[in-house]
Amino acid sequence: MAKQKNYGMVIDTRVCVACSACVYACKSENAVPEGFCRDWVVQETEGAYPRLRMENRSERCQHCANAPCVTYCPTGASHYSDGTVQVNSSRCTGCKACLAACPYDARYVHPDGYVDKCSLCKHRLDEGLDTACASVCPTASLNLVDYNDPEGKAEKMMAGKEVYRQKEHAGTNPSLYWISASNKPGA
């Protein structure tokens, strides 16, 4: 019997050029309304001139294994599926409990009244396709992985590299990992 999928992403900040192709692909694929986004690009600069370090990061919902948005959703609209966190828009009342609970600010209220966020393109995963963002990334910075893959793609990608997850202190067990460009683990 095959193991259940456990999807996440490994994002290589060493090659991200902050082009935002991921943001536009997501908007198009998921019909994200104007003025909103499910993913975004952050540029972080550290140091003092002339010794500066810059890291470009594509960010989105962390698809946490211990997601407070799922815990605090009173209707069950936020739920787990194949290692991802999903939102059933028809069950969402727009109460915003999940927005308050998410330490990553990864959700927004859709103009139609429900809360929306990155779904890791679950509809595409169910068809055996890559996420929209990863499929257009010109530098292959974005990598969809299945942590239950017996070939260990994720582990091979991260082996011997400086890798971090965001806000691990929150206890959410996020499923997104970043390969560091700055050799300094993230906050």
LONU-832521 format. One record per residue: residue in three letters; z, x, y of N, C-alpha, C, O in turn; residue number from 1. Coordinates in pm, whole numbers, plus 50000, padded with zeros to 5 digits. Atoms other than C-alpha are relative to their C-alpha. Layout:
N
{'ALA',{Z,X,Y},{Z,X,Y},{Z,X,Y},{Z,X,Y},NUM}
...
end
This chain:
187
{'MET',{50000,50082,49882},{50000,50000,50000},{50000,50087,50126},{50078,50182,50136},1}
{'ALA',{50013,49922,49876},{49900,50133,50344},{50119,49975,50092},{50170,49864,50101},2}
{'LYS',{49892,50012,49903},{50170,50203,50601},{49953,49919,50121},{49835,49921,50157},3}
{'GLN',{50031,50073,49877},{50183,49978,50906},{49964,50101,50108},{50016,50212,50111},4}
{'LYS',{50040,49914,49888},{50019,50126,51214},{50117,50017,50096},{50202,49929,50109},5}
{'ASN',{49898,49970,49901},{50240,50287,51476},{49931,50075,50114},{49938,50198,50123},6}
{'TYR',{50085,49941,49897},{50020,50345,51779},{50078,50056,50118},{50187,50009,50151},7}
{'GLY',{49950,49941,49877},{50089,50559,52083},{49891,50087,50059},{49775,50077,50019},8}
{'MET',{50098,49911,49938},{49918,50819,52299},{50059,50138,50019},{50179,50155,50042},9}
{'VAL',{49968,49863,49960},{49920,51193,52347},{49905,50029,50116},{49783,50021,50101},10}
{'ILE',{50078,49981,49878},{49805,51274,52699},{50012,50146,50041},{50122,50196,50067},11}
{'ASP',{50003,49858,49970},{49700,51630,52776},{49979,50021,50150},{49866,50013,50199},12}
{'THR',{50010,49984,49855},{49778,51692,53142},{49931,50130,50039},{49892,50147,50155},13}
{'ARG',{50068,49872,49970},{49625,52041,53118},{49853,49980,50031},{49792,50063,50098},14}
{'VAL',{50143,50021,49978},{49276,51890,53122},{49969,49876,50084},{49853,49852,50116},15}
{'CYS',{50023,50118,49917},{49324,51570,53326},{49957,50045,50140},{50021,50131,50200},16}
{'VAL',{50052,49967,49867},{49121,51590,53649},{50027,49889,50102},{49975,49894,50214},17}
{'ALA',{49962,50111,49911},{49266,51270,53804},{49880,49923,50052},{49878,49881,50167},18}
{'CYS',{50123,50068,49959},{48923,51107,53813},{50015,49849,50007},{49934,49782,50072},19}
{'SER',{49972,50144,50005},{49069,50757,53750},{49900,49919,49918},{49897,49797,49930},20}
{'ALA',{50092,50075,50088},{48796,50667,53499},{50080,49908,49908},{50036,49798,49876},21}
{'CYS',{49915,50081,50087},{49078,50539,53277},{50043,49871,50069},{50045,49765,50007},22}
{'VAL',{49954,50117,49924},{49200,50303,53550},{49887,49897,50010},{49909,49778,49989},23}
{'TYR',{50113,50091,49983},{48853,50156,53610},{49954,49941,49867},{49915,49824,49862},24}
{'ALA',{50037,50052,50133},{48776,50123,53238},{50097,49891,49959},{50057,49788,49904},25}
{'CYS',{49898,50099,50033},{49103,49936,53189},{49979,49872,50080},{49984,49762,50025},26}
{'LYS',{50022,50117,49914},{49037,49706,53485},{49882,49918,49949},{49889,49795,49944},27}
{'SER',{50120,50069,50047},{48692,49622,53350},{50023,49935,49864},{49991,49818,49845},28}
{'GLU',{49978,50049,50137},{48792,49583,52984},{50096,49882,49996},{50076,49788,49917},29}
{'ASN',{49893,50099,50008},{49097,49369,53055},{50000,49899,50114},{50096,49824,50130},30}
{'ALA',{50014,50093,49888},{48977,49173,53360},{50126,50000,50089},{50180,49895,50121},31}
{'VAL',{49882,49986,49915},{49264,49307,53571},{49963,49958,50142},{49864,50008,50196},32}
{'PRO',{50033,50049,49867},{49271,49126,53907},{50002,50110,50106},{50073,50209,50093},33}
{'GLU',{50004,49906,49887},{49191,49310,54229},{50140,50019,50056},{50215,49922,50074},34}
{'GLY',{49870,49969,49943},{49497,49484,54370},{50109,50027,49897},{50222,50059,49934},35}
{'PHE',{49903,49976,50107},{49670,49525,54031},{49943,50106,49905},{49823,50134,49907},36}
{'CYS',{50049,49904,50101},{49651,49784,53753},{50097,50002,49882},{50215,49973,49896},37}
{'ARG',{49920,49984,50121},{49773,49838,53398},{50028,50147,49973},{50119,50181,49897},38}
{'ASP',{49977,49856,50008},{49745,50215,53424},{49966,50061,50135},{49897,49999,50217},39}
{'TRP',{50018,49936,49871},{49739,50461,53712},{50009,50151,49980},{50054,50198,49875},40}
{'VAL',{49998,49854,50008},{49706,50834,53784},{50098,50053,50104},{50096,50011,50220},41}
{'VAL',{49901,49935,49914},{49987,51045,53931},{49965,50147,50011},{49931,50211,49911},42}
{'GLN',{50014,49856,49978},{49945,51390,54084},{50134,50051,50051},{50185,50005,50153},43}
{'GLU',{49869,49945,49964},{50265,51591,54098},{49985,50148,50028},{49933,50223,49945},44}
{'THR',{50007,49859,49960},{50289,51922,54284},{50142,50053,50012},{50229,49988,50070},45}
{'GLU',{49868,49936,49994},{50584,52158,54247},{49984,50143,50050},{49877,50202,50040},46}
{'GLY',{49999,49861,49957},{50677,52492,54393},{49979,50012,50150},{49974,49913,50222},47}
{'ALA',{50023,49970,49860},{50621,52658,54728},{49878,50091,50011},{49855,50176,49925},48}
{'TYR',{50120,49919,49978},{50303,52811,54865},{50039,50146,50001},{50138,50179,50067},49}
{'PRO',{50128,50018,50071},{50147,53027,54731},{50015,49973,49849},{49916,49972,49777},50}
{'ARG',{49976,50024,50143},{50307,52956,54392},{50020,49850,49974},{50132,49803,49955},51}
{'LEU',{49998,50144,50023},{50220,52591,54343},{49952,49968,49861},{49868,50038,49804},52}
{'ARG',{50046,50052,50130},{50181,52400,54019},{49969,49853,50019},{50045,49781,50083},53}
{'MET',{50035,50141,49989},{50004,52068,53994},{49974,49944,49862},{49914,50009,49777},54}
{'GLU',{50024,50070,50126},{50001,51819,53710},{49943,49863,50032},{49998,49789,50113},55}
{'ASN',{50059,50133,49992},{49773,51515,53685},{50042,49925,49875},{50034,49977,49764},56}
{'ARG',{49956,50080,50114},{49906,51236,53466},{49943,49859,50009},{49952,49793,50113},57}
{'SER',{50037,50140,50014},{49754,50911,53352},{50121,49930,49940},{50170,49968,49834},58}
{'GLU',{49879,50068,50044},{50046,50669,53318},{49974,49852,49975},{49879,49794,50029},59}
{'ARG',{50011,50142,50037},{50095,50318,53173},{50129,49959,49929},{50224,50037,49925},60}
{'CYS',{49888,50043,50083},{50339,50115,52964},{50022,50105,49892},{49927,50159,49836},61}
{'GLN',{49965,49896,50097},{50522,50353,52732},{50003,49949,49855},{50021,50028,49762},62}
{'HIS',{49998,50061,50135},{50510,50111,52433},{50120,50053,49921},{50106,50114,49815},63}
{'CYS',{49874,49948,50052},{50873,50191,52359},{50039,49935,49867},{50015,49816,49845},64}
{'ALA',{49949,50053,50126},{51024,50152,52013},{50129,49920,50023},{50164,49832,49944},65}
{'ASN',{49877,50071,49963},{51346,50032,52183},{49979,49945,50142},{50048,49984,50236},66}
{'ALA',{50045,50048,49869},{51185,49837,52469},{50096,49898,50060},{50116,49791,50003},67}
{'PRO',{49912,50097,49935},{51428,49670,52709},{49925,49874,50043},{49985,49767,50051},68}
{'CYS',{50077,50118,49961},{51148,49437,52818},{49995,49898,49886},{49996,49778,49910},69}
{'VAL',{49999,50089,50116},{51139,49294,52465},{50140,49941,49982},{50156,49822,49957},70}
{'THR',{49861,50044,50016},{51518,49276,52443},{50037,49890,50099},{50102,49793,50062},71}
{'TYR',{49957,50093,49895},{51556,49087,52771},{49903,49886,50027},{49929,49803,50115},72}
{'CYS',{50094,50111,49981},{51255,48855,52745},{50060,49874,49937},{50081,49870,49816},73}
{'PRO',{49933,50118,50054},{51411,48508,52708},{49911,49909,49915},{49961,49823,49843},74}
{'THR',{50091,50090,50073},{51100,48344,52559},{49935,50063,49879},{49869,49994,49801},75}
{'GLY',{50068,49930,50108},{50983,48609,52312},{49856,50033,50033},{49780,50076,49946},76}
{'ALA',{50137,49966,49959},{50662,48655,52513},{49974,50150,49983},{49866,50189,49939},77}
{'SER',{50010,49855,50023},{50724,49032,52507},{50046,50026,49857},{50156,49987,49818},78}
{'HIS',{49971,49978,50142},{50714,49146,52146},{49931,50127,49949},{49845,50183,50017},79}
{'TYR',{50058,49880,50063},{50627,49437,51913},{49886,49962,49907},{49887,49856,49843},80}
{'SER',{50111,50016,50094},{50302,49472,51719},{49936,50136,49975},{49882,50197,50067},81}
{'ASP',{50060,49872,50038},{50182,49784,51533},{50046,50116,50088},{49965,50201,50126},82}
{'GLY',{49947,49891,49919},{50410,50013,51733},{49972,49984,50148},{50006,50073,50227},83}
{'THR',{50027,50024,49859},{50295,49862,52063},{50087,49884,50049},{50140,49807,49970},84}
{'VAL',{49930,50112,49938},{50465,49625,52304},{49893,49911,50062},{49813,49956,50144},85}
{'GLN',{50101,50095,49954},{50257,49315,52374},{50066,49887,50079},{50187,49866,50071},86}
{'VAL',{49955,50118,49926},{50286,49013,52604},{49911,49883,49960},{49789,49890,49973},87}
{'ASN',{50071,50124,50029},{50188,48666,52487},{50004,49918,50129},{50106,49857,50161},88}
{'SER',{50001,50063,49868},{50080,48520,52823},{50030,49851,49994},{50083,49795,50090},89}
{'SER',{49974,50144,50010},{50104,48161,52697},{50150,49969,49982},{50192,49856,50007},90}
{'ARG',{49855,50021,50016},{50477,48207,52620},{50079,50051,50121},{50198,50022,50135},91}
{'CYS',{49932,49940,49885},{50556,48394,52943},{50020,49896,50110},{49926,49825,50148},92}
{'THR',{49969,50093,49891},{50729,48188,53214},{49995,50067,50137},{50010,50001,50239},93}
{'GLY',{50003,49928,49873},{50698,48459,53478},{50137,50021,50061},{50148,50037,50183},94}
{'CYS',{49862,49988,49950},{51078,48492,53508},{50031,50140,50053},{50125,50157,50130},95}
{'LYS',{49987,49861,49954},{51045,48869,53567},{50117,50077,49940},{50150,50185,49989},96}
{'ALA',{49892,49926,50065},{51335,48967,53339},{49948,50132,49945},{50018,50234,49950},97}
{'CYS',{50059,49877,50056},{51103,49221,53175},{49970,50102,50109},{49984,50222,50086},98}
{'LEU',{50025,49909,49888},{51006,49368,53513},{50127,50072,50039},{50126,50193,50062},99}
{'ALA',{49872,49941,49965},{51371,49425,53594},{50049,50097,49893},{50114,50196,49924},100}
{'ALA',{49952,49918,50112},{51436,49577,53250},{49919,50127,49979},{49972,50225,49927},101}
{'CYS',{50089,49885,50028},{51140,49820,53239},{50032,50118,50090},{50019,50107,50212},102}
{'PRO',{49970,49883,49917},{51243,50169,53355},{49874,50075,50047},{49885,50172,50121},103}
{'TYR',{50124,49930,49968},{50875,50270,53391},{49914,49927,50105},{49806,49975,50140},104}
{'ASP',{50076,50078,49901},{50760,50005,53645},{49857,49977,49953},{49762,49993,50030},105}
{'ALA',{50131,50011,50061},{50471,49932,53411},{49945,49858,49995},{49839,49835,49936},106}
{'ARG',{50041,50141,50009},{50444,49554,53457},{49976,49942,50139},{50026,49993,50239},107}
{'TYR',{50024,50073,49876},{50318,49318,53724},{49983,49852,49969},{49955,49815,49855},108}
{'VAL',{50021,50144,50018},{50299,48943,53776},{49854,49970,50032},{49808,49988,50145},109}
{'HIS',{50141,50039,49986},{49942,48828,53722},{49992,49881,50095},{50082,49797,50095},110}
{'PRO',{50013,50115,49910},{49816,48584,53987},{50007,49864,49929},{50037,49763,49992},111}
{'ASP',{49990,50125,50075},{49806,48319,53710},{50142,49966,49958},{50165,49865,49892},112}
{'GLY',{49859,50033,50021},{50187,48339,53684},{50070,50066,49884},{50191,50050,49869},113}
{'TYR',{49936,49931,50112},{50250,48547,53372},{50009,50149,50029},{49938,50200,50116},114}
{'VAL',{49986,49856,49984},{50359,48909,53344},{49895,50069,49913},{49869,50028,49800},115}
{'ASP',{50105,49926,50070},{50090,49157,53241},{50031,50149,50005},{50109,50195,50089},116}
{'LYS',{49981,49855,50008},{50077,49525,53148},{49898,50058,49903},{49818,49984,49846},117}
{'CYS',{50086,49935,50099},{49892,49777,52932},{50032,49944,49862},{50148,49938,49822},118}
{'SER',{49984,50049,50138},{49837,49634,52585},{49956,50106,49900},{49951,50081,49779},119}
{'LEU',{50060,49894,50080},{49701,49965,52455},{49872,49947,49934},{49833,49988,49824},120}
{'CYS',{50125,50064,50047},{49384,49755,52413},{50014,49952,49856},{49928,49979,49772},121}
{'LYS',{49973,50049,50136},{49533,49587,52106},{49880,49925,49942},{49854,49935,49822},122}
{'HIS',{50118,50072,50048},{49223,49366,52083},{49894,50097,49950},{49821,50066,49856},123}
{'ARG',{50095,49897,50045},{49012,49683,52048},{50053,50071,49874},{49977,50099,49782},124}
{'LEU',{49941,49934,50117},{49256,49848,51803},{49979,49915,49875},{49950,49967,49768},125}
{'ASP',{50018,50091,50113},{49232,49539,51581},{49858,50003,49945},{49834,49966,49830},126}
{'GLU',{50139,49987,50042},{48855,49600,51566},{49964,50142,49957},{49849,50171,49927},127}
{'GLY',{50023,49862,50040},{48897,49969,51480},{49943,50087,50111},{49892,50196,50085},128}
{'LEU',{50052,49925,49886},{48798,50084,51831},{50112,50076,50071},{50230,50048,50050},129}
{'ASP',{49907,49925,49917},{48964,50330,52067},{50037,49915,50121},{49973,49813,50147},130}
{'THR',{49966,50069,49876},{49138,50215,52385},{49886,50020,50100},{49812,50118,50091},131}
{'ALA',{50104,49987,49898},{48907,50158,52682},{50020,50128,50080},{49924,50199,50109},132}
{'CYS',{49974,49881,49919},{49079,50435,52879},{49963,50129,49927},{49899,50217,49984},133}
{'ALA',{50031,49878,50076},{49052,50696,52604},{49850,50013,49973},{49797,50124,49966},134}
{'SER',{50143,49994,50033},{48690,50601,52528},{49916,50052,50116},{49804,50098,50093},135}
{'VAL',{50079,49952,49886},{48577,50693,52882},{50053,50129,50060},{49990,50184,50150},136}
{'CYS',{49940,49880,49941},{48803,50991,52956},{49904,50119,49984},{49877,50161,49872},137}
{'PRO',{50102,49894,50010},{48554,51271,53041},{50054,50133,49949},{49976,50218,49907},138}
{'THR',{49943,49874,50044},{48797,51550,52949},{50078,49988,49869},{50138,50086,49824},139}
{'ALA',{49923,50028,50123},{48952,51392,52636},{50149,50026,50020},{50219,50069,49929},140}
{'SER',{49857,49989,49970},{49292,51402,52806},{50079,49891,49930},{50192,49913,49886},141}
{'LEU',{49932,50115,50059},{49380,51059,52665},{49965,49989,49852},{49847,49985,49815},142}
{'ASN',{50021,50003,50145},{49426,51041,52290},{50085,49893,49935},{50208,49903,49932},143}
{'LEU',{49931,50102,50079},{49515,50731,52092},{50039,50063,49868},{49959,50131,49805},144}
{'VAL',{49954,49946,50128},{49724,50826,51790},{50074,49891,49922},{50127,49796,49980},145}
{'ASP',{49918,50083,50088},{49882,50652,51494},{50104,50095,49941},{50070,50182,49861},146}
{'TYR',{49894,49909,50046},{50217,50821,51427},{50024,49989,49850},{50091,50075,49792},147}
{'ASN',{49989,50013,50145},{50200,50693,51069},{49877,50054,49926},{49867,50040,49805},148}
{'ASP',{50121,49943,50061},{49865,50865,51008},{50041,50117,49909},{50106,50211,49955},149}
{'PRO',{49960,49894,50093},{49909,51082,50697},{49940,50137,50033},{49990,50239,49987},150}
{'GLU',{50061,49872,49962},{49681,51349,50847},{50073,50067,50115},{50047,50184,50144},151}
{'GLY',{49917,49940,49895},{49928,51404,51133},{49925,50044,50124},{49954,50150,50179},152}
{'LYS',{50079,49965,49880},{49679,51403,51422},{50090,50028,50120},{50070,50128,50189},153}
{'ALA',{49912,49984,49884},{49954,51362,51683},{50078,50132,49991},{50084,50208,50088},154}
{'GLU',{49921,49877,50017},{50168,51642,51542},{49913,50123,50019},{49958,50221,50079},155}
{'LYS',{50091,49887,49984},{49867,51876,51527},{49964,50022,50146},{49956,50136,50192},156}
{'MET',{50034,49988,49858},{49776,51802,51888},{50114,50061,50081},{50090,50136,50175},157}
{'MET',{49884,49955,49921},{50130,51876,52010},{50059,50133,49951},{50141,50193,50021},158}
{'ALA',{49940,49880,50059},{50209,52174,51785},{49988,50122,50092},{49879,50155,50138},159}
{'GLY',{49996,49877,49923},{50313,52483,51979},{49981,49982,50150},{49967,50080,50223},160}
{'LYS',{50022,50026,49857},{50273,52315,52319},{50128,49945,50062},{50213,49889,49993},161}
{'GLU',{49891,50061,49924},{50522,52213,52586},{49970,49852,50012},{49874,49813,50079},162}
{'VAL',{50024,50144,50006},{50549,51838,52528},{50124,49927,50051},{50237,49969,50026},163}
{'TYR',{49888,50079,49952},{50762,51577,52698},{49967,49851,49996},{49851,49811,49989},164}
{'ARG',{50010,50145,49982},{50825,51203,52718},{50076,49967,50127},{50168,50039,50166},165}
{'GLN',{49936,50035,49874},{50928,51026,53035},{50128,49920,49978},{50136,49835,49890},166}
{'LYS',{49873,50072,49996},{51281,50904,53099},{50063,49978,49862},{50109,49868,49831},167}
{'GLU',{49939,50011,50134},{51406,50975,52747},{50147,49960,50008},{50201,49898,49917},168}
{'HIS',{49858,50034,49982},{51759,50937,52883},{50025,49849,50001},{50139,49806,49981},169}
{'ALA',{49985,50146,49998},{51696,50561,52908},{50016,49941,49860},{50050,49824,49845},170}
{'GLY',{49981,50044,50138},{51707,50540,52527},{49892,49906,49949},{49913,49833,49852},171}
{'THR',{50107,50094,50035},{51376,50352,52505},{49912,50048,49884},{49841,49969,49823},172}
{'ASN',{50085,49939,50102},{51209,50590,52256},{49851,49969,50027},{49786,49902,49947},173}
{'PRO',{50140,50027,49964},{50868,50582,52432},{49902,50064,49902},{49931,50168,49843},174}
{'SER',{50100,49948,50095},{50554,50634,52223},{49888,50076,50069},{49787,50107,50005},175}
{'LEU',{50097,49916,49930},{50361,50825,52490},{50060,50139,50018},{50176,50154,50059},176}
{'TYR',{49961,49860,49984},{50380,51204,52493},{49900,50067,50092},{49780,50040,50086},177}
{'TRP',{50086,49922,49911},{50244,51435,52760},{50010,50147,49961},{50118,50201,49941},178}
{'ILE',{50005,49856,50016},{50132,51790,52696},{50001,50055,50142},{49913,50023,50222},179}
{'SER',{49973,49957,49864},{50259,51969,53004},{49902,50104,50052},{49865,50198,49982},180}
{'ALA',{50083,49902,49931},{50036,52151,53249},{50087,50099,50075},{50044,50209,50106},181}
{'SER',{49914,49918,49916},{50333,52291,53438},{50102,50081,49922},{50179,50158,49980},182}
{'ASN',{49901,49934,50085},{50535,52420,53142},{50143,49963,50036},{50236,50041,50013},183}
{'LYS',{49867,50050,49968},{50827,52216,53266},{50009,49856,49953},{49933,49772,50000},184}
{'PRO',{49988,50137,50049},{50937,51905,53078},{50025,49901,50113},{50095,49933,50209},185}
{'GLY',{49989,50104,49897},{50917,51583,53282},{50134,49931,50004},{50219,49949,49917},186}
{'ALA',{49874,50070,49977},{51192,51366,53413},{50021,49888,49904},{50124,49819,49910},187}
end
